[in-house]
């Protein structure tokens, strides 16, 4: 059995004009920020791998 407050929430949610279209409007700034952070982290990781690469001995023939 639903309580009175739960029933009121269902009634208010079902009121005409109160329910959205189900789509998120905007938000592309957050998406591009996440892409930017991801690319920056991948670049930093690649640089850290390059800096920590094994050095060839100085007496190597190559």
C-alpha positions in Angstrom: 0.0 0.0 0.0 1.4 3.4 -1.0 1.5 6.2 1.5 -0.2 9.5 0.9 3.0 11.3 0.2 4.0 8.7 -2.4 0.6 9.0 -4.1 1.0 12.8 -4.1 4.4 12.5 -5.8 2.9 10.3 -8.5 0.0 12.8 -9.1 2.4 15.7 -9.3 4.8 13.9 -11.6 1.9 13.0 -13.9 0.5 16.5 -14.1 0.4 17.9 -17.7 3.4 20.0 -18.6 5.5 18.7 -15.7 7.1 15.7 -17.4 10.1 16.4 -19.6 10.7 15.0 -23.0 13.2 12.4 -21.8 16.1 14.0 -23.5 19.0 15.8 -21.9 19.3 19.3 -23.3 22.8 20.8 -23.6 25.7 19.3 -21.7 28.1 19.2 -24.6 30.5 21.3 -22.6 30.9 18.4 -20.2 31.4 15.9 -23.0 34.1 18.0 -24.6 35.7 18.6 -21.2 35.8 14.8 -20.6 37.3 14.3 -24.1 40.0 16.9 -23.3 40.9 15.4 -20.0 41.1 12.0 -21.5 43.4 13.2 -24.4 45.6 15.1 -21.9 45.9 12.0 -19.7 46.9 9.8 -22.6 49.5 12.3 -23.8 50.9 12.6 -20.3 51.1 8.8 -20.0 52.8 8.5 -23.4 55.3 11.2 -22.4 56.0 9.4 -19.1 56.6 6.1 -21.0 59.0 7.9 -23.4 60.9 9.5 -20.6 61.2 6.1 -18.7 62.2 4.1 -21.8 65.4 2.0 -21.3 68.5 3.7 -22.4 71.0 1.9 -24.7 74.4 1.3 -23.3 77.0 3.8 -24.5 79.3 1.0 -25.9 76.6 -0.4 -28.1 77.5 -0.9 -31.7 74.3 0.6 -33.1 
